[in-house]
Amino acid sequence: MDSHKPIKEYAKEILRDWKRPAIPAKIYLDAMLEIDQADDDYIFEKGAGILAYFLANAESWRGETARKIKKELNKIVNDYYT
C-alpha cells in the first residue's frame, strides 16, 4: 500500500497555494487531479511520469508549501522508479 495521500489531493493543495501556475505545469496539474497513485494510468502515461513532468515545469512555484510538496512528490517519483 502506498504511504502517501492520493496525488489528486496534492494537486488540490498546489492549486490553493499557487494562484497562477505556469501554463506547462498547469497541464500536468490537471492530469494530477485525475490520479491517485504513481502507478495509475493517465492516457498513455503513468502517474509517476505526470509527477516528474509537473516537477520539471514547476520551478517558478516557490515558498514553504512548494518546498514541502515538491519534496513529497519527488519521493513518490523516486520510490516508483527504484
Backbone torsions as a table, in degrees:
resi	resn	phi	psi	omega
1	MET	NA	139.4	179.6
2	ASP	-71.1	144.1	-175.0
3	SER	-100.8	20.6	178.8
4	HIS	-124.6	164.9	177.7
5	LYS	-73.4	165.7	179.7
6	PRO	-57.9	142.8	-178.8
7	ILE	-58.4	-36.1	179.4
8	LYS	-60.3	-28.7	177.8
9	GLU	-71.2	-37.4	174.1
10	TYR	-61.5	-43.7	-179.4
11	ALA	-59.8	-41.5	178.5
12	LYS	-63.5	-40.7	177.4
13	GLU	-63.1	-43.0	179.9
14	ILE	-60.7	-46.2	-178.5
15	LEU	-65.4	-29.9	175.5
16	ARG	-70.3	-34.2	-175.7
17	ASP	-89.6	-40.4	-175.2
18	TRP	-97.7	93.8	-171.0
19	LYS	-64.3	-34.4	-179.4
20	ARG	-132.3	77.9	-177.7
21	PRO	-60.8	146.9	173.5
22	ALA	-58.7	141.3	-175.1
23	ILE	-56.6	-45.3	178.6
24	PRO	-61.4	-35.9	178.1
25	ALA	-70.9	-36.1	-177.6
26	LYS	-61.5	-35.5	178.1
27	ILE	-58.0	-44.4	-179.1
28	TYR	-76.9	-30.9	174.4
29	LEU	-61.8	-41.7	177.9
30	ASP	-60.3	-40.6	177.5
31	ALA	-66.7	-39.5	-179.7
32	MET	-61.2	-28.4	178.3
33	LEU	-66.5	-13.0	-176.5
34	GLU	-104.0	-2.3	-174.9
35	ILE	-126.2	156.3	179.6
36	ASP	-109.1	-39.3	-172.1
37	GLN	-129.3	162.6	-178.9
38	ALA	-62.9	-27.1	-179.2
39	ASP	-95.4	5.6	174.3
40	ASP	-68.9	145.8	176.5
41	ASP	-89.9	139.5	171.7
42	TYR	-134.6	108.0	-172.5
43	ILE	54.2	-109.9	-178.3
44	PHE	-110.0	18.2	-174.7
45	GLU	-127.3	148.4	172.5
46	LYS	-81.8	156.9	178.3
47	GLY	-55.9	-38.4	179.6
48	ALA	-61.3	-38.1	177.6
49	GLY	-66.2	-40.9	176.9
50	ILE	-59.3	-45.7	179.5
51	LEU	-61.8	-43.8	-179.5
52	ALA	-61.9	-43.1	178.3
53	TYR	-66.3	-39.5	176.6
54	PHE	-59.4	-49.9	-178.1
55	LEU	-59.8	-37.1	179.0
56	ALA	-67.2	-23.2	-177.6
57	ASN	-107.5	7.9	-175.5
58	ALA	-110.9	26.0	-178.9
59	GLU	-61.6	-30.6	-177.2
60	SER	-80.8	-8.5	176.2
61	TRP	-83.7	118.3	-173.9
62	ARG	-130.7	169.7	177.3
63	GLY	114.1	177.0	-177.1
64	GLU	-61.8	-46.1	179.5
65	THR	-62.2	-43.1	179.6
66	ALA	-60.2	-46.8	-180.0
67	ARG	-60.7	-44.4	-178.4
68	LYS	-62.6	-50.1	-176.3
69	ILE	-70.5	-40.9	178.0
70	LYS	-59.7	-39.8	178.1
71	LYS	-61.4	-45.2	179.7
72	GLU	-64.9	-42.4	-179.9
73	LEU	-66.7	-39.3	176.3
74	ASN	-61.0	-38.8	178.1
75	LYS	-63.7	-42.6	178.2
76	ILE	-60.1	-46.4	-179.5
77	VAL	-62.5	-48.1	-179.4
78	ASN	-62.5	-42.0	178.0
79	ASP	-62.3	-37.5	-178.4
80	TYR	-66.9	-42.2	-174.2
81	TYR	-88.3	-3.4	178.2
82	THR	-110.1	NA	NA
